[in-house]
Amino acid sequence: MSLVTYPGFPRIGLKRELKRALESHWHGDAPAEALLETARTLRARHWRLAREAGADVVPCNDFSLYDHVLDTAVLFDAIPERYRPVYAESRLDGYFAMARGHKRGGHDLHALEMTKWFDTNYHYLVPELHAGQRFALVGDKPLAEFREAQALGLRARPVLLGPVSFLLLSKTVDGSDRLALLDALLPAYAELLQQLAAAGADWVQLDEPCLVLDQDAEDHAAYRRAYAALATAGGPKILLASYFGALGDNLALAAGLPVAGLHVDLVRAPQQLDAVLDALPAGRVLSAGVVDGRNVWRSRPDRVLPLLRTAHERLGTDRVWLAPSCSLLHVPIDLEAETALDAARRAGMAFARQKIEELRVYADALAGHAEAEAALQAQQALLDRQAQQPGVRNPAVRARLHELGPQMALRRSAYATRRAAQAEALPLPPLPTTTIGSFPQTDELRKARAAHRGGKLGDAAYEALLEAEVARVVRFQEEIGLDVLVHGEPERNDMVEYFGEQLDGYLFTRLGWVQSYGSRCVKPPVIWGDVARPAPMTVRWARLAQSLTGRPMKGMLTGPVTMLQWSFVRDDLPRETVCRQIALALRDEVHDLEAAGIKVIQIDEPALREGLPLRRTDWPGYLAWAVECFRIAAGGVRDATQIHTHMCYSEFNDIIEAVAAMDADVISIETSRSRMELLDAFVRFRYPNGIGPGVYDIHSPRVPTQQEMLALLRKALRVLQPGQLWINPDCGLKTRGWPEVEAALRAMLACARQLREELATAGAG
């Protein structure tokens, strides 16, 4: 019978136990021992859950207190020098200093740069390396967690980020060649593999996700050199894991490496199976990723069974392992907790536990178990029935899409004309200041929201509390001198979920949390039917906030691509079709905001680059519809209405033309962690519209000094014209506390005043 396994599991706990333990430790309320005990408890609980669900082998070392790429850097002593004094005092403090920054005990450290993990909404910390970097095995995390699993009587497979992908996902601070460090890194990997083999590990999983990217001859040579060395290290058998797409032109390389098994993604790339089977050497195990590790729908047996039967016929049952397409990190833990979901919808869904259970049923069916075969037939019939349920197809939405023409994606005039109209309608000073949207969500707000949802706080009392918070935020912004204000978003639980709750075609979970980064968790809404907007979503709050001030108030919306990317999306329509549906719904909201007197409207698209296909040949098609969807949402407004957008954790150099094609009047971007490196894109491509490069990192509790922000702004002015530059934080302020926000924003406003004076003096001179 085929073995059932999985590449990785969610870390945070069903009720976000890890989040609470982390934040309690960071706030000084719990010692390190309490945090580490929570981590041990979660690992044991998750392993047992997977075993009960039907897994034959569980992964270990897939757990992390913050991020698995950071874990790899620490494991092999790739710790930048500036963090070593803190790390020497406390390994845990040093670890979190790299993740979050550190400002105490005489140390003042920025966090490492953070960016998206391939095309997911998970963020990883980017290791910093340099020419001559030395590596050493300095930790025992993989070994310790393998022994934990052993002690529980479980068959475990340690998981490591492979050496080549580790280097390719890192950055060199001196511009040197990352892959030139491979020979220095491999002995540390070899030593770890030897330790794992001595402890009894028979397999180890080495993740090389970069194998689904465009790789060149130098990259290929690095894989060959790395795995030739590791094959002779005396370690366990190696399962080489790829995911998120097809191996494509890297298949011959991957199949030819001296490893014992190969994991491939047959959800995103089912068409690669025949080529993989042809290329796989005799005796090699195939780990078939046939259940979607990134979405919440049950698999369709009419798609999965033919793949598995083909693999079985070619390889035999012993050489085919059944697995999800990728780590289950990207889905919630257990659907059984969702007792409030509509039963008919719930029946077609699967979280991490249910995906392992599905794999068990497939394995049993392939072994000839009649009960399992009947269960798969029933699952297929259920999914077929669900496709016909009311709401899956909305005739009005389909008709509107059919009538969609190119004029819907156009503004009325070119940017130069709009800029003149906006200058007259919005008399702003040079270097205008604003924020990205949200202000701190206090404990009082969170408790009130929970009480309201639970029926313990009435509508009128809840609305009054929100109105008071909006007034407070508006007064604060006026008092410190911001130029374009926001209402602070106290009514919003999440920038995607809030809108999804007001749109047709969405459903929501109670405990469907997934990790975004560190302790930051999101609860993605689920798109199951055609998307439409029954009524205005934000107009009431924008109108209220504008009535409280004479300064311009921004209406705040989440853009169509981000609404798509940060949801669990239906799998029966092309993603671009769903995105156009969302864009049309948002367009209605934009026009209603404009009609309500809102002169500045921000349509956030932080996920634009996240959705970029992993292969460059697929970029033009995606960028065409993604840009079109943004333009549909913003299209048709008056020239005097200023459209903003916001993007974070995006590398713009390679898509700057597409960013410009969005034709937003102002774009704000995350730049502080990279120290304005992203502005290099705007050197090569002279972006004509307004730009707000973030001047401080809101994902860290560290409050920057006025001098730091001033240095970043002066760096920006070497690239941008003063008439283009806006001054703002990196992102929304929801996760920060009020004392941090007030200190940072006051310093930001002081920078703006100083630069305005300098520009005025230079102009007068």
N, C-alpha and C positions, 0 to 999 in steps of 0.2 A: 504493500500500500504506500502511496505517496506520502511523504512527510509534510506536515503542516507547520509553518513557521511565519515569522513576520520580521521586517527589518528594524523596527523601533516602535515605541509606544509613547503616548502622551505623558508628560511629566507632572503636570500641575495638580493632579488629583481631581476627583469628581466634583468636589465643592471648593476647588482652588485652595486646597490646604497648603500647597507650596507657596503660593502668593502670600497668604497670610503669615506664614512662618518667616518668609524673607522680609516682609515689611516690618514685622514685629522686631526682627533682629536689627534691621537698619535703623529703626527708631530707638534702639537701645533698650527695648522692653524684654528681650529674650536673649540669653547667651548663645554662643555658637553651638554648644552641645544640644540645645533644644532644636535648633534649625537642622542639625545633622541627624538627629533622631527622627524628625519628621520626614526627612529624605529617605532614611532607611525604611521607615514604615510604609511610605508610598511605594518604594521599589518592591518590597515584599508583597504588598497588596496587589500591585499590578501584575507581577509574575504569576501569582496564584489565580487571578482573574483570567489571564490568558490561558493558563493550563486548564482551568475548568471549562473554558470556551472551546478547547480542543487543540491547542497548540502542542506539538510534540517537543519543540525546542523554543526556548525564550532567549531574546537578545539581552545582553547586559552591557553596561557602560553607555547605553543610549540615554540614560538619565543625566541631567545636568542641573546644577543650582542656578545657572544663568544661561549658558550657551555652550554647545558642544565644540564649536570651533575655538572659542576661548579656552575650553578645557584642554584641547589638543596643544595649543600654544604653551599653556602652563605645564602640561605633562612633559614636554620636551624642552623646557627652560627657555622658550622664546619670549622672555619677559623684557620689555623695553627698560632701559636703565633707570628712567625716571621713577618707575614704580618699585624698584628693588628695595629701597629703604623701607617702604611700607610693608612690602612682602616679607622682608626680614623680620619685622616686628610681629606680624601676624599674616600667615598665608591666606586666611580667609579675607582679611581686610585688604590685602594686596590684590587678591582676585577681584573683589568688588570695586576696588579703585580703578582697575582697568575697565570694568564694565560701566561704572556710573560716575567716575570722577571721585576726588577725595580732597577735602579742604578742612583739615584739622591736624593738631599735633605738629604744627610747623610745616606741613605738606600742603601744597596747592596744585592739584593735578587734574588735567582734563581727562575725560574718558577716551578710550580708543574709538576710532571711527566705526560707525555701525551702518550696515547696508542690507539689502534684501537677499534672502537665501534663494537664489535662482528666481523663478517667477512665482514665488509664494509670498504670503504676508508675514512670514517669519523673518526676523532680523538677526543677523549674526555680527559678532564683533570681528573687525578686520585686523588680523595680526600684523604687527609692524616688524619688518626684518631689515637687514642691511648687509652689505658686502662683508664677507668674513664672519658672518653669524655663526656662532657655535651652538650646538644642540647637545643636550644630555637628557637621559631619562631620570627625572628628578621626582616623579610622583608614582603612586601605586594605584590610582583610581580604577583602571580597568581590571587589575588583578584583585583588588579588594572586593569589587562588586561581583566578579566571577565567583569568588569564594563565598560571598553572601548567598548567591543563587545555589551553589553547591550545597551549602549547609541546610537549605530548604528542600533538598532532595530533587532539585530541578536540573534538567539537561540544558545547559546554557551555552550560548555562543557570544563571545565578546565582540563588540562593534567598535571600530576605529575609523576616523576619517583617514582615507588613504594618503600617502606621502605626496603624491603629485598634485592631487586636488588641494591638499593643505597649502602647498606653495602657491598654486595658481590663484587661490582665493585670498592670499595674503597680499600685502603691499610692501615694497621696499622704500624706505624713507630717503634713500640716496639715489634712487633711480636705477640701481643695479639690477641684474638679471636674477629673478626669483629662482629659476630652475638651476642656476649655477650653485645653489645651496643644497641640491639634492644629495650629493655624496656626503656632505657633512651631516645630513639628517638621517640617512638610512641606518647607520649603526645603532642609533637610539631606537628606531623601530625594531630592528633585529633583536636587540636586547629584550625589548618588551615581549616580542613573540616567543622568545626562548623561555621567559618567565611564565607566560601563559601555558605553554606546552608542559612545562615542569609541574604546573599546578593541576594539570589534567584536562585542559581544553583540547578538544579534538578538531574543532573548526574555529576560525576567526573570520569575521566579516570586515573587509576593507572597503569602505565606501569611496568610490571614485566618480562622483556625479558629474565631474567635468568631461567625462567621456561622451556625454550627450551634447556637448558644445562643439563649435568649430575648433578643431585642434590642428596644429601644423606639424611639420616634420620634426621640429625641435621638441614639441610636446610628446609626440610618439616615441622619440628616442628616450625621453625621460621615463615614460612608462616601462619601456623595455628594460632599461637599466635598473629601475627600481625593483621590478618584480623578478628579474634575474637574481638580484641580490637577496631579496626576501625569500625566494624559493629555496635557497641554500642556507637559510638562517637556522634551521632546526626548529621551526615553530609549528603551530597547528596547520591543518589544511586551510587554504585561503578560499573564501567565497568573495569574489570580486563583484561589487554591487554598483549597478548604474540605475538611474531612475529619472523621471520627469520627461522622458522622450525616447526617441530611437537612437541606437548607436550609429546607424547610418554608415558613413565612410570611416568610422572608428571601429566597426565591427571586426574586421580582419585583425586589427591590432588587439582588441579585447579578447577575442577567441584564441589568439596565438600566445597570450601571456601564460607563463607557467603557474597556473592556479588550478584548484580542484573543482571550482564551481563558478558559475556566472549568473547573476541576477539581472533580469531585464524587465522593463516596464511594458506589459502587454495591454495596458488600459489606454495609455496615450498613444501607443504605437503597436497595435495588434498586428499590423501588416509586416512587422519585422520578424515574425516567428519563423517563417520558412527559411529566411536567410540565416537566422541564428542557428537553426537546427542543421543547416548545411555546413555552417562554419565551425560548429562545436566539435572539438576533437573527441576521439573515442574515450570513453570512461569519464568524461566531464559531466558534472551535475548541472542541470538547468533549474534555477529558482525562478518559477514563472509568476510574475506579478500580475495576476488576473483580476483582482478585486481592487477597486479604486481607493487608494489611500488618501485621496485629497477631497473626496466628496461624500455626501451622506446618503446616497441612494443605494438600495440593494442592487446587486449585480443582476444582469439579465442572463439567465442560463442559456438562452439561444445564441448568445455571443461567446460566453465563457466555455461551455462544454466542447464546441468544435475545436477551440484552441488546445484544450487539455487533451482531448482524444488524439489530436495530431501529434502532440508532444509525446504522449504515451506510446503511440504506435512506432514512433521513430527511436525513442530512447529507452522505453520500458519504465515500469513504475518506480523502480529504485532510483533512477537518475532524474526524476522530475519532482521537485519540491513545489508546494503550493503556498503562495504568499500574496500579500497586498502589493500594489505597484510600487510603493515607497513606504517610508516610515509612517506610522499612524499618528505621528506628532500633529498632523494637520487636521485631524477630526476630533470631535468630542469623545468621551470615554465610553459611556453606556447609555443606550437608548431606553433601558428599563426605567430610568429615573424620570423620563418625560411622560408622566401620567396625565398631564393636562392636554397633550396633543390630541387632535382629532384622530380617532382610531384608524380611519381609512388611510389618512396620510402617513401616519406612523408605521403602518404595516409595510410601506414601501421604502422605509429608511433603515440605515444601518450605521451605527457608530463603531468605535474601535472594537469593542467586545463582539458586536454582532458580525463584524467583518471576519473575525477569526472563526466564529461559529459557522459562517457561510463556507469558509474554506474547508472546515471539517466535513460539512455536508457534501461538498464537491469531491473530497477525497473518498468518502464512504460510497458515494454514487459510482465513482470510477472503479471502485473495488467490487461493484456488483450488489451493493446493499439495496434491496427493493424500497425500504422505507426512505432512504436518502433520495433515491430516484423520484419517488412520489413527491417528496418535499420540494424538489427543484421544479417539477411540473406545476405544482401549486403556486410556487413563487412566480413562475413565468405568467401563469394565468392572472394572478393578482396584478402584476405590472401592466399587462395588456388592458385589464379593466380600468386601472387608474388613468390611463392615457385618454379615456373617454369621459372622465368625470367633468361635471360643470366647472367652469373657471379655467380649465387647462387651455381652452381656446376661447378667446373673447372676440366675437365678430367685429365689434367696433374698433378694437385695437388693430386687428389684422387689416381692416379696410383703411385705416389711417396710415399704416405702414405702406400699403400698396400705393397710396396716393403721394407718398413722400417724394418730393422733387429736389433738384440741386439748389433751388433758391431758398429752401428751408435752412440751409447751412451758411447763409450769408448775412453779414452785417449790412446796414444800409449804405455805409460809405467806407472808404479806406481809412487807415489809422490816422494819417495826418489830419484829415478833416474831423475825425472824431476827437482827436486830441484838442483841437481848437475849441470845439463845442464843449468839451468837458472842462477846459480851463475857465470858460465863462460860467458854466453851471456850478463848478466846484472851485471856488477861490482858495486854493491851498498854498501854503508857503513852499519855498524850495525844500527839497529833501523831506517830503511829507512823511509823517509817522502814523503807524497803525499797528494792530496786532492781527494774528492769524484767525481768531474767532472765539475760541472758548476761554473762559476764565476759571479759576479753581472751583472744582466741585467739592464743597465742604462736606464734613460729616453730617451737618444739619440737613443739607440738600439730599444726600444719599439716604439718610434715614427717613426723610419726608417722602421721597420717591417710593421707598420700600413700603412705608405705611400706606401710601395712597394705592399702590398696586394691591396691597393686601386688604384693602377695604377699611383700614383703621383711621384713615384721614380723608375727610370729605373733599369733594371737588372744589368747593368754594374756598376752603382753608388752604388747600394745596395751591390753587391759583393765586391766592393772596400772597403766599410765601414766595412764589416765583416772581410775581410782579415786584415785590419788595427787593428781591435779589437783582433784578434787572435795573431798578432805580439805583441801587447801591453801586453796581458796576459802571453805570453811565456817569454817576457823580464822580467816582474815582477817576475815570478816564479824563473827564473835563478838568478835574483838579490838578492832575499831573501834566496836562497839556497835550494829549494826543490829538491828532488832526482828524483822522477818520476813525470813528468809534464802532464798536460792536456791542451787541446786547448781552454777550457773555454765555449764552446757551445754557442757562440753568435747567431748562425743561428737557434737555437732551440726555439720554442715557449713553448713546454712542452715535458717532457721526453717520453710520450706515443704518443701524437698527432703528434709530429714531424715524428716519424717512421710510424705511420698509414697513414700519407699523402703520403708516398712513397710506400705503399703496396697495392696490389689489394685486394678487398673485404671490404674496409673501406669506410665510408662516414663521413662528418664532418658538424657540426652545426655552426651557427654564434653566437648564444646566449645561447647555451646549457650548461650553467654553473651550477655546483653543488659545495657545500661547502665541503672542505676537513678539515679545522680547522680554527677557527677565521675568519680572512679576506682572508685566502688562498682559492682560488676557482680554480677548474679544469674544463676543457671542454672535457669530455671523447669522444673519437671517437666511431663510431658505426660500429660494424662488422656485415655485412649483407650477405657476400658471402665468398667463399673459399679464403684463404689468400695465396698470393704468392708475391715474390720480383721481380719486372721487371728489376731492375737495382741497382747497388751499392748505398748505402744511406749515408755513412759517410766517405768513403775512401778519397774523395777529401780533406776534412778538416783535417783528420788525417795526410795525406801525407804532406799537406802544413805545418802543425804545426811541424812535425818531421824535415822538411827541415830547420827550423829556429833554431834548437838546436842540440847539440851533446848528450844531455841527453835523456833517454828513454821517449817516449811519449805514453800515454795510449789512445787506441781507446775506445770509450765510447758507449755502447749499452744498451738498456733496455731489460731485459730478457723476455722470453716467458710467464711465469706465471704472471708477472706484466703487460705485454701488454694485457693479458686476463683479469685480475682482474680490471684494471683501464679503461676498455672499456665497453660500452654497447654491450653485446655479443648476437649474433643470438641465437634464442631459438629452432631451429630445428635440432641441432646437439649436442651431448654430449660435455661438456666443454673441456674434455681432448682431444677430436678430434681436436677442434679448436686450442688448445694449441700446439698440435704436428705440425699443419700446420704452426703456427708462429715460432716454434722452427726450422723447416727446412728452413724457410726464413732467420732467423737470422744466422743459420749455414753458409749459403752462404756468408753472410756479414763478419762473423768471418774469413773465409778462404780468402776472398778478402783483408781484413786488413792485415792478415799475409803475403800474397803475396806482399803487398805494403811496407813491411819492418817494420810493427808495431809489436814490441816484447812484449808489455803488452796490454791486452785487458780485459776491465772490462764489465761484463754482469750483470747489476743491477737486483736484485730480492727483492726489499723492500716489495713486497706483498706476499712473499712465505707463511708466517704464516697467513696472512690475509685470504687466501683462505682455510685455514684448516677448515674442517667441525666442526660444533659445538658439535657433539657427538663423543666421543673417539672411539667408535666402527667403525666409518667411516674414521678415520684418516689413517690407513694403505693404503687403496685404493687410497686416494688423494695423499699422500706423494709419493707413488710409481710412479704415472704418472707425478707429479710435478717435482720430482728429475730427472726422465727420460728426461723430456723436456729440463731442463737446460743442462743436459749432452749431449743431441743431439745437442744443440746449440754450445756447447764448444768442441764437440767430433772431433777427428781426427787431431787436430793441432799438430805441432811438440813439442817435449819435452821442447825445449828452449823457447817456447812461453808461457808466464806467464798469466794465466787466473785469474782474480780477480772477486769477486762479492761483492755487498753491500746490507745490510739489515738494515732497521730501524724500530723502534717501534715493535720489535719482542721479545717475551719471549721464550728463546731458551731452557730452562731447559727440557721441555717435548718433544722437537723435535731435540735435538742435534745430535742424530744418523743420522737423515735425512739430516741435514745440512752438516755433515761430508761426507755423501754419495754423495753429489753434487760434491765433489772432486775438488773444486776450489783450486788453489794454494795459494790464499790469500783471506780472507773474512774480510771486514770492517763492523763494527756494531755500532749502536747507543747505547751509554752507559752513556753519561754525565749527563742527567737529573736524571737517576737512581743512579748516583754516582758509576758506575761500578758494580751495582748489577747483571747485566746480566752475568758477568764473573763467577758467581757461577756455571753456566752450564758447564764451562770449567774446573772446579775443579773436578766435578764428572766424567766427560768424558774427557779424555786427548786428546783433539783435536790436531792432528799432524801437521796441515798445518799452514800457516802464518795467523796472526790475527791483524787487526787494530781497536782497540776499540776507538771510537770517544772521543776526549779529550775536545771538547767544543760544546755547544748547539747552532747550527746555526739558530734554530727557534726562538731565542730570540735576541733582539737588544743589549743585554748586552754583553760587551766584557770581557771575563774572564782574570784574572791575570796569569802571568807566574807561580806563586806559586800554584794556583789552578790546573793548568794543570799538573804541576810536581807531585803534590800529587796523581792525578788520575793515572798517568803513573807508579808511584812507587807502587800503589795498584795493577795495572795490572801485574807488574813484580813479584809480590808475587804469581801470578797464572800461568803466562806464562813464557816460556824460552826466554831469550833475542834474540835468533835467530829466534823466531816466531814473535816478536812484530814489527808491523808497527805503525807509528804515523800519525794521520789524524784527520780532523774534523768529526763531527757526520754525516754530509750529505752534499749535494751540496750547493754552496754559492749563488745561483741565486737570492734569495730573500733579501740578505743583501746588505748594501751599501759598497762602496770601503773603506772608512775610517775604518769601523768596521773590514772588512776582512783583511786589511793590518795590523792593530794593533794585531789582534788575531793570524794571521799566523806568524808574526814576533816573537810573544811570544812563539808559538808552536815550531818554529825552534830553539829558544834559549833553550827550554826544551830538545830538541833532542841533541843539542850540549853538554849540561851539563851532561845528562845521559850517552852519549858516553864516555865522559871524566871519569865519575865515574866508568863505566864498564872497561875502559882501565886501570885505576889505580888499581881496584880490581884484574884484570887479572894479572897485573904486580906484584902485591903483592903476 
